[in-house]
Amino acid sequence: MSWEAFLALGTLDNKNSKEDFSMTVLALKLSAYANGVSKLHSDVSRDMWKGLYPGIPEDEIPIDDVVNGVHSKTWMSPHLYNLFLRYGGPSMINDLADFSIWNTVKKIPDDELWAMREQNRRIMIEYMRKKLKQQLKSKGLHAAEYGDINKVLNPKTFTIGFARRFATYKRGDLIFRDLERLKKIFCNEDYKVQMIIAGKAHPADQAGKDIIKRIIEISNLPEFRGKIVFIENYDLDIASYLVQGVDVWLNNPLRPLEACGTSGMKAAINGGLNLSVLDGWWDEAYNPDVGWAIGERFTYDDREKQDDIESDIIYGVLEKDVLPLFYTRDSDDVPLEWVKMMKQAIIELGTGFNSHRMLRDYVEQYYVPAEKSFSELQQNNFAAARELTEWGKKIVDHWEKVKITKVTSEGDAFINKGHSFHIEATIKLGDIQPENILVECYYGHLDNQEKFSKTKTIRMEKVGDDKDKAIFRASIPCDKGGRYGYTVRVLPGHPQLAINTLPGLIKWYQ
């Protein structure tokens, strides 16, 4: 391979020698499979890299998704795990890959589950007080200069957790945008609130460090002192106590910049409820039974306006939904509706967002098919691989000569439900054999604006020849009545191809 040919593998435009070499483009061109780490991440990625796949509809760009998951046994509180053991049996130890085990939480009595939450919050606060003492000591300060450390945070008070890398798009100070509004929330004696914040900024990220500085300054204001605490030197140990002990996990990145995020999953399997922007994993995980959403699935042009709107939503959700639900108790001081929501979050989010499920998806969707393909290609001294390579060269060399010359249909413009119509296409293939291509009819029901409401494809079969052209035909089933639109396209077709939508190799009927 020449140096120029190699560089072309890392560029969108092979003929542009000044284009920067991209590792992502190289990976997409040389990989049989590609995926994002959430459905929204895959949507964003397909939009980002659509220039690599000219002519291919964006929803067909071959970047699928496997949403991340967290290792449940690592992050689950030992107290909750013991409850699962007691009500699910000793086999629980080896059964985290059996997703039905998450339903065990239904068997745990509400008062016992709530007692576990209270215990975890108390343990977390005791730990955070120790960390705060260490912070003060490292700065040459005494605990007395801060106040009585044992009065910092209250083990019985509703606790918000926010901990992550302080990149600016994660908006670590969004909740502090309107301090007067926040003071009313934190100074409400009926619905007491406290917040623990932790995280680091990249050493070169001055803006991220400035956010941390502002949060620390706010936490030292009289109205928030002892109620808002910033814990330095964030690490796995601090993270573990936080996700096991907080009542609500706050996450407010700029949508759609969060690829997935996993901290909220860790809180969820411990019964912590998520209050988050519909970004990353939460965009597909959210429903009103397991947590709260900050805003809708909007993309704003005005960052300032967006911050104003979404900070206001945070305050409103806390005041009207979260805090009343948390502090509405029965005669035994158990918030029954809150516990009900906890249980539903553990069941749904524990089942869908754990690393066992993630690994299963990778194995079934990618690793096993890739291993099978490799096994077939390497037989007989890689004979099949060599044949596929030669086939690919021929397709590329002769692709310009492929042309769809005519498309006709049999049937009315309006199709009754359950009926079908027939499509016929005449295609000039040049030196490419019919068995080396895939001819498809791309069709769908049309809305009142003459746009596809949803599209499907169906393979067309070769039914004859017309001199130097091949004739293909398909029958289109119509699952509902109405008007249908269609066109025909040609793609490379080979049994060893993992995907047929190869960069630059698609022809549409004009």
C-alpha positions as CSV (number, residue, x, y, z in Angstrom):
1,M,0.0,0.0,0.0
2,S,1.3,3.4,-0.9
3,W,1.6,6.2,1.7
4,E,-1.0,8.2,-0.2
5,A,-3.4,5.2,-0.2
6,F,-3.0,4.8,3.5
7,L,-3.6,8.5,4.2
8,A,-6.8,8.3,2.1
9,L,-8.2,5.8,4.6
10,G,-8.3,8.5,7.2
11,T,-10.0,11.2,5.2
12,L,-13.5,12.0,4.1
13,D,-12.4,13.2,0.7
14,N,-9.8,10.9,-0.8
15,K,-8.7,13.5,-3.3
16,N,-8.1,16.3,-0.8
17,S,-4.4,16.0,0.2
18,K,-4.8,18.9,2.7
19,E,-7.5,17.2,4.8
20,D,-6.4,16.2,8.3
21,F,-6.0,12.5,8.9
22,S,-8.8,11.3,11.2
23,M,-8.5,8.2,13.4
24,T,-12.3,8.0,13.5
25,V,-12.6,7.9,9.7
26,L,-9.9,5.3,9.6
27,A,-11.7,3.1,12.1
28,L,-15.1,3.5,10.4
29,K,-13.6,2.6,7.0
30,L,-11.7,-0.5,8.4
31,S,-14.3,-1.8,10.8
32,A,-17.1,-4.2,10.0
33,Y,-19.1,-2.8,13.0
34,A,-19.4,0.5,14.8
35,N,-21.6,1.7,17.6
36,G,-22.3,4.6,20.0
37,V,-22.7,4.1,23.7
38,S,-26.4,5.2,23.8
39,K,-29.2,5.6,21.2
40,L,-28.8,9.4,21.2
41,H,-25.0,9.1,20.9
42,S,-25.5,6.9,17.8
43,D,-27.9,9.5,16.3
44,V,-25.4,12.3,16.9
45,S,-22.5,10.1,15.5
46,R,-24.5,9.3,12.3
47,D,-25.0,13.0,11.8
48,M,-21.4,13.8,12.5
49,W,-20.0,11.2,10.1
50,K,-22.7,11.3,7.3
51,G,-20.1,12.9,5.0
52,L,-18.4,9.6,4.9
53,Y,-21.5,7.9,3.6
54,P,-22.8,10.1,0.7
55,G,-26.2,9.0,-0.7
56,I,-27.0,6.9,2.3
57,P,-30.0,8.0,4.4
58,E,-28.9,9.1,7.8
59,D,-30.8,6.5,9.7
60,E,-29.1,3.8,7.7
61,I,-25.5,4.9,8.3
62,P,-24.0,1.8,9.9
63,I,-23.4,3.1,13.4
64,D,-25.6,1.2,15.8
65,D,-25.8,1.5,19.6
66,V,-25.0,-0.4,22.7
67,V,-25.8,1.7,25.8
68,N,-23.2,1.5,28.5
69,G,-23.9,-0.3,31.8
70,V,-22.4,-0.4,35.3
71,H,-21.0,-3.4,37.2
72,S,-23.8,-3.9,39.7
73,K,-21.9,-5.9,42.3
74,T,-19.2,-3.3,42.4
75,W,-21.5,-0.3,42.9
76,M,-24.5,-1.7,44.8
77,S,-24.5,-0.9,48.5
78,P,-23.7,-4.0,50.6
79,H,-26.7,-3.3,52.8
80,L,-29.0,-3.4,49.7
81,Y,-27.2,-6.4,48.4
82,N,-27.9,-8.2,51.7
83,L,-31.6,-7.4,51.3
84,F,-31.5,-8.9,47.9
85,L,-29.9,-12.0,49.3
86,R,-32.4,-12.3,52.1
87,Y,-35.4,-12.0,49.8
88,G,-34.0,-13.5,46.7
89,G,-32.0,-16.5,48.1
90,P,-28.3,-17.3,48.2
91,S,-28.1,-17.9,44.4
92,M,-28.3,-14.1,44.1
93,I,-24.5,-14.1,44.4
94,N,-24.0,-15.6,41.0
95,D,-27.2,-14.4,39.3
96,L,-26.7,-10.7,38.5
97,A,-26.6,-11.8,34.9
98,D,-30.2,-13.1,35.3
99,F,-32.0,-9.9,34.8
100,S,-35.2,-11.2,36.5
101,I,-33.4,-10.9,39.9
102,W,-34.0,-7.2,39.9
103,N,-37.7,-8.0,40.5
104,T,-36.6,-9.2,44.0
105,V,-36.9,-5.7,45.2
106,K,-40.7,-6.0,45.0
107,K,-40.4,-8.6,47.9
108,I,-38.5,-6.2,50.1
109,P,-40.9,-4.5,52.6
110,D,-41.1,-0.8,52.1
111,D,-40.0,0.0,55.7
112,E,-36.9,-2.2,55.3
113,L,-35.9,-0.7,52.0
114,W,-36.4,2.8,53.4
115,A,-34.3,1.9,56.5
116,M,-31.5,0.8,54.2
117,R,-31.7,4.2,52.4
118,E,-31.5,6.0,55.8
119,Q,-28.6,3.9,56.8
120,N,-26.7,4.5,53.6
121,R,-27.3,8.3,53.8
122,R,-26.0,8.3,57.4
123,I,-22.9,6.3,56.5
124,M,-22.3,8.6,53.5
125,I,-22.5,11.8,55.6
126,E,-20.2,10.4,58.3
127,Y,-17.7,9.6,55.6
128,M,-18.0,13.1,54.0
129,R,-17.5,14.8,57.3
130,K,-14.2,12.9,57.6
131,K,-13.2,14.0,54.1
132,L,-14.1,17.6,55.0
133,K,-11.9,17.5,58.1
134,Q,-9.0,16.2,55.9
135,Q,-9.6,19.0,53.4
136,L,-9.4,21.7,56.2
137,K,-6.3,20.1,57.7
138,S,-4.6,20.1,54.3
139,K,-5.2,23.8,54.0
140,G,-3.8,24.5,57.5
141,L,-7.3,25.2,58.9
142,H,-9.0,23.8,62.0
143,A,-12.5,22.4,62.0
144,A,-13.4,25.1,64.4
145,E,-12.8,27.7,61.7
146,Y,-15.5,26.1,59.6
147,G,-17.9,25.4,62.5
148,D,-18.8,22.2,64.2
149,I,-18.1,19.5,61.5
150,N,-20.6,17.2,63.1
151,K,-23.3,19.7,62.2
152,V,-22.3,19.8,58.6
153,L,-25.0,17.9,56.7
154,N,-27.9,16.2,58.4
155,P,-28.4,12.4,58.1
156,K,-32.2,12.8,58.0
157,T,-32.2,15.5,55.3
158,F,-33.0,15.1,51.6
159,T,-29.6,15.0,49.8
160,I,-28.8,15.8,46.2
161,G,-25.6,14.4,44.7
162,F,-23.6,15.9,41.9
163,A,-20.2,14.4,41.1
164,R,-18.3,14.3,37.8
165,R,-15.6,15.7,35.7
166,F,-16.0,19.5,35.6
167,A,-16.0,20.0,31.8
168,T,-17.9,23.2,31.0
169,Y,-20.6,21.4,29.0
170,K,-21.6,19.4,32.1
171,R,-22.7,22.8,33.6
172,G,-21.6,22.1,37.2
173,D,-23.0,25.4,38.4
174,L,-26.4,25.4,36.7
175,I,-28.3,24.9,39.9
176,F,-26.6,28.0,41.3
177,R,-27.8,30.3,38.5
178,D,-30.5,32.0,40.6
179,L,-29.1,32.2,44.1
180,E,-32.2,33.9,45.5
181,R,-34.4,31.1,44.2
182,L,-32.0,28.5,45.5
183,K,-31.9,30.1,49.0
184,K,-35.7,29.8,49.3
185,I,-35.3,26.0,48.5
186,F,-32.4,25.5,50.9
187,C,-33.9,27.6,53.7
188,N,-37.3,25.9,53.7
189,E,-37.7,24.4,57.2
190,D,-40.6,22.2,56.0
191,Y,-38.6,20.6,53.2
192,K,-35.0,20.6,54.2
193,V,-32.4,20.2,51.5
194,Q,-28.6,19.6,51.3
195,M,-26.2,18.9,48.5
196,I,-22.9,17.1,48.2
197,I,-20.7,18.0,45.2
198,A,-17.5,16.4,44.1
199,G,-15.3,16.2,41.0
200,K,-12.2,17.5,39.2
201,A,-11.5,19.7,36.2
202,H,-8.7,18.9,33.7
203,P,-5.5,20.8,34.8
204,A,-5.6,22.7,31.5
205,D,-9.4,23.5,31.8
206,Q,-9.4,26.9,33.5
207,A,-13.1,27.4,32.8
208,G,-13.8,24.1,34.6
209,K,-11.7,25.1,37.6
210,D,-13.5,28.5,37.7
211,I,-16.8,26.6,38.1
212,I,-15.4,24.7,41.0
213,K,-14.1,27.9,42.6
214,R,-17.5,29.6,42.3
215,I,-19.3,26.6,43.8
216,I,-16.9,26.6,46.8
217,E,-17.5,30.3,47.3
218,I,-21.3,29.8,47.2
219,S,-21.1,26.9,49.7
220,N,-19.4,29.2,52.2
221,L,-22.3,31.8,52.1
222,P,-24.2,31.8,55.4
223,E,-27.4,30.5,53.8
224,F,-25.7,27.4,52.4
225,R,-22.9,26.8,54.9
226,G,-23.1,23.2,56.1
227,K,-25.9,22.5,53.6
228,I,-23.8,22.5,50.4
229,V,-20.4,20.8,50.6
230,F,-17.7,20.4,48.0
231,I,-15.5,17.3,48.5
232,E,-12.1,17.6,46.9
233,N,-9.9,14.9,45.3
234,Y,-12.8,13.0,43.8
235,D,-12.0,9.3,43.5
236,L,-13.7,5.9,43.3
237,D,-14.1,5.7,47.1
238,I,-15.9,9.1,47.3
239,A,-18.0,8.0,44.3
240,S,-19.0,4.8,45.9
241,Y,-20.4,6.5,49.1
242,L,-22.2,9.1,47.0
243,V,-24.0,6.9,44.7
244,Q,-25.1,4.6,47.6
245,G,-26.2,7.4,49.9
246,V,-27.8,10.3,48.0
247,D,-31.5,10.5,47.4
248,V,-31.4,12.3,44.0
249,W,-28.6,12.3,41.5
250,L,-28.5,15.6,39.5
251,N,-27.1,15.6,36.0
252,N,-27.5,18.6,33.7
253,P,-25.2,18.6,30.7
254,L,-25.8,20.5,27.5
255,R,-27.8,18.2,25.3
256,P,-26.7,16.3,23.2
257,L,-23.0,16.5,24.3
258,E,-23.1,13.7,26.9
259,A,-22.4,10.4,25.0
260,C,-23.8,8.3,27.8
261,G,-22.9,9.0,31.4
262,T,-23.0,6.2,34.0
263,S,-23.0,7.8,37.4
264,G,-26.8,8.0,37.4
265,M,-27.0,4.3,36.8
266,K,-24.9,3.6,39.9
267,A,-27.2,5.8,42.0
268,A,-30.3,4.1,40.4
269,I,-29.3,0.6,41.4
270,N,-29.0,1.8,45.0
271,G,-32.5,3.4,45.0
272,G,-31.3,6.9,44.2
273,L,-33.6,8.8,41.8
274,N,-32.3,10.7,38.8
275,L,-33.1,14.3,38.0
276,S,-31.4,14.8,34.6
277,V,-31.4,16.4,31.2
278,L,-32.7,14.1,28.5
279,D,-29.2,13.3,27.3
280,G,-27.0,10.2,27.0
281,W,-28.5,7.2,28.7
282,W,-31.2,9.1,30.4
283,D,-32.7,10.1,27.1
284,E,-33.7,6.4,26.6
285,A,-34.1,5.4,30.3
286,Y,-36.4,8.2,31.5
287,N,-40.0,7.7,32.3
288,P,-42.0,9.4,35.0
289,D,-42.1,6.3,37.2
290,V,-38.3,6.2,37.7
291,G,-37.2,9.8,37.9
292,W,-37.5,13.3,36.6
293,A,-36.5,15.1,33.4
294,I,-35.0,18.6,33.1
295,G,-36.7,20.1,30.0
296,E,-37.5,18.4,26.7
297,R,-35.6,17.1,23.8
298,F,-34.8,20.5,22.5
299,T,-31.6,22.0,21.1
300,Y,-31.2,25.7,21.8
301,D,-29.4,28.3,19.8
302,D,-29.1,30.7,22.8
303,R,-26.9,29.2,25.5
304,E,-27.9,31.9,28.1
305,K,-31.6,31.3,27.5
306,Q,-31.2,27.6,27.7
307,D,-29.4,27.9,31.1
308,D,-32.1,30.2,32.4
309,I,-34.9,27.9,31.3
310,E,-33.3,24.7,32.5
311,S,-32.2,26.0,35.9
312,D,-35.7,27.3,36.4
313,I,-37.0,23.8,35.6
314,I,-34.6,22.3,38.2
315,Y,-36.0,24.6,40.9
316,G,-39.6,24.0,39.9
317,V,-39.2,20.2,39.8
318,L,-37.5,20.2,43.3
319,E,-40.2,22.5,44.8
320,K,-43.3,20.9,43.3
321,D,-42.4,17.3,42.7
322,V,-39.3,16.0,44.4
323,L,-39.4,17.5,47.9
324,P,-43.2,17.0,48.6
325,L,-42.9,13.4,47.5
326,F,-39.9,12.8,49.7
327,Y,-41.3,14.4,52.8
328,T,-44.9,13.0,52.6
329,R,-44.7,10.2,55.2
330,D,-47.0,7.6,56.7
331,S,-47.4,7.0,60.4
332,D,-44.1,5.1,60.5
333,D,-42.2,8.0,58.8
334,V,-41.9,6.1,55.6
335,P,-42.4,8.0,52.3
336,L,-44.4,5.3,50.6
337,E,-44.8,6.9,47.2
338,W,-41.1,7.7,47.2
339,V,-40.2,4.1,48.0
340,K,-42.5,2.9,45.3
341,M,-40.6,5.0,42.8
342,M,-37.3,3.7,44.2
343,K,-38.4,0.2,43.6
344,Q,-39.4,0.9,40.1
345,A,-36.1,2.6,39.3
346,I,-34.1,-0.3,40.7
347,I,-36.1,-2.8,38.6
348,E,-36.1,-0.9,35.3
349,L,-32.7,0.7,35.4
350,G,-31.0,-2.2,37.1
351,T,-32.3,-4.5,34.4
352,G,-31.5,-2.3,31.4
353,F,-28.3,-0.5,32.4
354,N,-25.9,-3.1,33.9
355,S,-22.6,-4.3,32.4
356,H,-23.9,-7.9,32.1
357,R,-26.5,-6.7,29.7
358,M,-24.0,-4.5,27.9
359,L,-21.5,-7.3,27.4
360,R,-24.3,-9.6,26.2
361,D,-25.3,-7.0,23.6
362,Y,-21.7,-6.7,22.4
363,V,-21.2,-10.5,22.2
364,E,-24.5,-11.2,20.4
365,Q,-24.5,-8.2,18.0
366,Y,-20.8,-7.8,17.3
367,Y,-18.3,-10.3,18.7
368,V,-20.0,-13.6,17.7
369,P,-20.8,-12.4,14.1
370,A,-17.3,-11.0,13.8
371,E,-15.7,-14.2,15.0
372,K,-17.9,-16.3,12.7
373,S,-16.9,-14.0,9.7
374,F,-13.2,-14.3,10.6
375,S,-13.4,-18.1,10.9
376,E,-14.9,-18.3,7.4
377,L,-12.5,-15.8,5.8
378,Q,-9.4,-17.4,7.2
379,Q,-10.1,-21.0,5.9
380,N,-7.8,-22.4,3.2
381,N,-5.1,-19.9,3.8
382,F,-7.6,-17.0,3.7
383,A,-8.9,-17.9,0.3
384,A,-12.3,-16.3,1.0
385,A,-10.6,-13.1,2.2
386,R,-8.6,-12.9,-1.0
387,E,-11.7,-13.5,-3.1
388,L,-13.5,-10.7,-1.1
389,T,-10.6,-8.3,-1.7
390,E,-10.6,-9.0,-5.4
391,W,-14.4,-8.6,-5.6
392,G,-14.1,-5.3,-3.7
393,K,-11.5,-3.9,-6.1
394,K,-13.7,-4.8,-9.1
395,I,-16.7,-3.2,-7.6
396,V,-14.8,0.0,-6.9
397,D,-13.3,0.1,-10.4
398,H,-16.5,-0.4,-12.3
399,W,-19.0,1.3,-9.9
400,E,-19.3,4.4,-12.1
401,K,-20.8,2.4,-14.9
402,V,-23.8,1.1,-12.8
403,K,-26.9,3.0,-13.8
404,I,-30.6,2.5,-13.0
405,T,-32.1,3.4,-16.4
406,K,-35.9,2.8,-15.8
407,V,-38.3,2.2,-12.9
408,T,-42.0,1.3,-13.4
409,S,-44.8,0.3,-11.1
410,E,-48.0,-1.7,-11.4
411,G,-50.8,-0.5,-9.1
412,D,-52.8,2.5,-8.1
413,A,-51.3,5.6,-6.4
414,F,-53.7,4.9,-3.5
415,I,-53.2,1.4,-2.0
416,N,-55.7,-0.3,0.2
417,K,-54.5,-2.0,3.4
418,G,-53.3,-5.5,2.9
419,H,-52.8,-5.0,-0.8
420,S,-49.5,-4.7,-2.7
421,F,-48.0,-3.1,-5.8
422,H,-45.2,-4.3,-8.1
423,I,-42.0,-2.4,-8.9
424,E,-39.7,-3.2,-11.8
425,A,-36.3,-1.7,-12.4
426,T,-34.0,-1.9,-15.4
427,I,-30.3,-1.6,-14.5
428,K,-27.2,-1.3,-16.6
429,L,-24.4,-3.1,-14.7
430,G,-21.4,-2.8,-17.1
431,D,-18.7,-5.3,-16.1
432,I,-20.4,-6.1,-12.7
433,Q,-22.3,-9.3,-12.5
434,P,-25.9,-9.3,-11.1
435,E,-25.0,-11.6,-8.2
436,N,-22.5,-9.0,-7.0
437,I,-25.0,-6.3,-6.3
438,L,-28.0,-5.8,-4.1
439,V,-31.0,-4.1,-5.6
440,E,-33.6,-2.7,-3.2
441,C,-36.8,-0.8,-3.4
442,Y,-36.9,2.0,-0.8
443,Y,-40.5,2.8,0.0
444,G,-42.8,4.1,2.6
445,H,-46.2,5.6,3.4
446,L,-46.5,9.3,2.5
447,D,-48.0,11.9,4.9
448,N,-50.1,14.9,3.8
449,Q,-46.9,16.8,3.0
450,E,-45.7,14.2,0.5
451,K,-42.9,13.0,2.9
452,F,-42.1,9.6,4.1
453,S,-43.6,8.9,7.6
454,K,-41.5,5.8,7.8
455,T,-39.4,3.9,5.3
456,K,-38.6,0.3,4.6
457,T,-36.5,-1.6,2.1
458,I,-37.2,-4.8,0.2
459,R,-34.8,-6.8,-1.9
460,M,-35.6,-7.0,-5.6
461,E,-34.9,-10.2,-7.5
462,K,-33.5,-10.5,-11.0
463,V,-36.2,-11.7,-13.3
464,G,-34.7,-11.3,-16.8
465,D,-32.4,-9.4,-19.2
466,D,-32.8,-6.7,-21.7
467,K,-29.7,-6.7,-24.0
468,D,-26.9,-5.3,-21.8
469,K,-29.3,-4.6,-18.9
470,A,-30.7,-6.7,-16.1
471,I,-34.4,-6.5,-14.9
472,F,-35.3,-6.7,-11.3
473,R,-38.7,-6.9,-9.7
474,A,-40.3,-6.8,-6.2
475,S,-43.8,-6.9,-4.7
476,I,-44.4,-4.2,-2.1
477,P,-46.7,-5.3,0.8
478,C,-48.8,-2.4,2.3
479,D,-49.6,-2.8,5.9
480,K,-51.9,0.2,5.9
481,G,-53.9,2.0,3.3
482,G,-52.9,5.3,1.8
483,R,-50.5,6.8,-0.7
484,Y,-47.0,5.3,-1.0
485,G,-43.8,6.7,-2.4
486,Y,-40.8,4.6,-3.6
487,T,-37.5,4.6,-5.4
488,V,-34.9,2.0,-6.3
489,R,-31.2,1.8,-5.3
490,V,-28.2,-0.4,-5.9
491,L,-25.6,-1.4,-3.4
492,P,-22.7,-3.8,-3.4
493,G,-23.8,-7.3,-2.5
494,H,-21.5,-10.1,-1.2
495,P,-22.3,-12.9,1.3
496,Q,-19.2,-12.0,3.4
497,L,-20.0,-8.3,3.8
498,A,-21.1,-7.4,7.3
499,I,-22.7,-4.2,5.9
500,N,-23.8,-3.3,2.5
501,T,-23.9,0.5,3.0
502,L,-20.3,1.1,2.1
503,P,-18.8,4.6,1.9
504,G,-19.5,6.0,-1.6
505,L,-21.0,2.9,-3.1
506,I,-24.7,3.5,-3.6
507,K,-26.7,4.4,-6.7
508,W,-30.2,5.8,-6.6
509,Y,-32.7,6.1,-9.4
510,Q,-32.8,9.7,-10.6
